[in-house]
Amino acid sequence: MYPLFRAGVLAACLALAFPAAAQADRLVPHSEFYFDSDAGTIAPIIAQPGSGDAVVDRLARAVSRNPRDVRATAQLARVAMDGGRPGLGRELYDRALGQVSSRDSLARPLRWNYGWDLYRSGDAAGALQQWRELLGGRAVTASWMPPTFALVMWTLGRQEEAVAWYAAAVRSEPARWGSADGHAALLPDWTPAELELLGQVQQAWQENPPAWP
């Protein structure tokens, strides 16, 4: 019994010693409503239209000629991630991010797209890290935030935070988010698996909607 008791005491001491760190890691809505379109953030990054080997070749040549071609690098990163080469995709995305300042018009869409490619490669924690960077300590109230953070929090097993974010979506646009029926139309770029997970969040919200604030 003594080792169990000692372990319990140690756990309690750690919880008391680091409450601020645990609290800082939480991410919940800071605003009641999220209406801003933030269109510049959620835009795709396309240097070469189309798909297939010919486009990949053109992108590779563009990056080879000009390693600072951020658009071509980012698009090539997405191709790599989609093609099952996450290591190369991360390397290319990190290179692109290293070439832009926070005030560059490509900085925010880079992180947005990088986050989605990380999420779809199985790295939900990495995706959350990229999306959190988009907040930048400012009072951002973009409409992409509630469903996106609800999805990633649910994936990470952080159900309370996921439901809090879904509740923000419903407060903002109750006619659109009150039911899961319209998810596919609202989120046409999401995969069926992602829509299914968001449906689970919606159901959890419906069963026990949190109060605001």
N, C-alpha and C positions, 0 to 999 in steps of 0.2 A: 504493500500500500504506500510505503514511504516514497519510492520513486515516482509514483503517480501523483502523490500530493506535491512533491517538489516540482514536477513538471507543470502542475496546475498553477502553483505560485509563480513560477517563472513566466508562464504565459500571461498571467494577470499583471505582473510587473512590466512586461514589455508593452502591454496595451496601455498602461498608465504612462509609460515613459515616452511613447510616440503617438499620442492622440492627434497632434497637429498634422503629422505626416499622413495618417490614415484619413483625416478629414480633407486634407488638401488633394488627395487622390480622387475624391468624389467629384462627379460632374453632374450637376442638376440644373434645371432651368433657372436663370436669374431674372427672367422677365415673364410677365403673364402672357404676352402675345408675341408671335413670331411671324411677321408679315413681309419683311424685306425680301426682294427677289434675289439679290446678290448674284445677278446674271454673270458678272465677270468672273466669279469664282467657279461656277459649275459648268463652264464651257469646256468642250473637248479641245485638245491641242493637236492640230493637224498641219503638218508641213507638206505632205503629199497625199492627195485624195486617192481613194480606192483601197484595194487590199490585194494580197497575193504576193508571190515572189518578186514580181517586177517592182512593186512599191517598196518592198524590203530592200531590194538592191539599190533603188534610188536613195532611200534614206541612209543606207550604209555609206554610199558614195558621198552624200552631202556631209555626213559627220566626219568622214575621212578627210574631205577637203577643208572643212571648217569645224574643228572640234568644239567651237563655241556656238554652234548652231543649236540653240536651246530647243526650238520647236522640233527639229528633226531628231534630236537626242531623246526628247520626251516621247515622241511617237514610236521611236525604235524601242524604247523601254517598255511601252505598252505591248508592242508586238512580242517582245521577249517574254514578258509575264504571261501573256495569253498562250504563248507557245510552250509553256512548261519550263521556262528557264528563269526562275525568280532571282537567282543570284546575279545574272547578267542584268535583269531588269532593275534590280535595286542599285547596282553599280551605275547604270545609266541615269536613273532618276536622281541619285545623289550627286552625280556630276552636273546634271542640269541645275539642280537647286544651288549648287556651289557657284554657279555662274550668274545668278540673279540676286539683286538686292531685295529687301523686303518691300520696296516701293515699286519694283518692276511689275508691269502689268501681267507677266506670266507667273509671278511668285505664287499667287493664290491658286490659280487653276492647276499648277504643278502639284501642289500638296493635295488638292482635291482628287485629282486623277491618281496620284501615287497611292493615296489612301484606299481608293476602290480597288486598285490592282493588288495591293497588299491583302485587303480583305478577301478578295476572290482567290488569292493564292493560299489562303488558310491562316493568315497572320492578322487576326482581328485586333490584337494588342498594338501591332505596328500601325494599323489603319487608324485606330483611335489616336495614337500619338500624332499622326499627320493632321488629322482633323482638328485636334485640340490646338495645334499651332495656328490654325486659321482664326481662332478667337483672339489671340494676340493681346490678351489683357484688356480688350475693349468691350464695350457693351454691344456686341453683335447680336442682332435679332433676325437672322436670315431664315427664310422658310424651309431651307434644306435641313436645318439643324434638328428639329424634333424627330422626324422619321429616321434620319441617318443615325443620330445618337441612340435612338430607341433600338434600332437594329443591332448596332455594334455592342451596346451594353447587354442586350439579351444574349447575344452570342457569347459574350464573356462571362455569363452567369450572374450579371449584376442586375437582377430583375427589378429591384426597387427603383434604381435609376432609369432603367428602360421604361417602366410604366410612367414615371414622372415626366419623361420626355414625350411619351405618347400623349399624356394628358395636356401638354403644352400645345401639341398639334390640334387636339380637339377644341381647346379653348380658343385657338386662333381661327379655326375654320370648322365649326361643329358639323355643318352639313356635309363636308367632304371626308372628315376623319372619324366621325362617330360610328361608322360601320366599316368593316373590312371589304365590303362589296366593291368599293371604288378604288382599291389599292392599285390594281393593275393599270387602270387608266391614269391615275395620279403619278405613277412611277413606272413609265413605260420602259425604262432602261434596266429595271431590276429583274433579276432572274426569278423563276418560279420558286426556287428554294428560299430566296430572300423575302419574297412576298409571303410565303408560308410562315416564316419566322415572325414577320411583322404582324401577321394575323394572330399569332399566339400572343404577342404583346397587346394587341387590341382586345383580345379576349380577357387577358389579365386585368387590363384597365377597366373593362366593362364590369367585371366581377367585383372590383374594389377600387373605384376611381378616387385618387388622392385629392385632398383639398388644396386650394391655393390660398396663401403661400405655403 
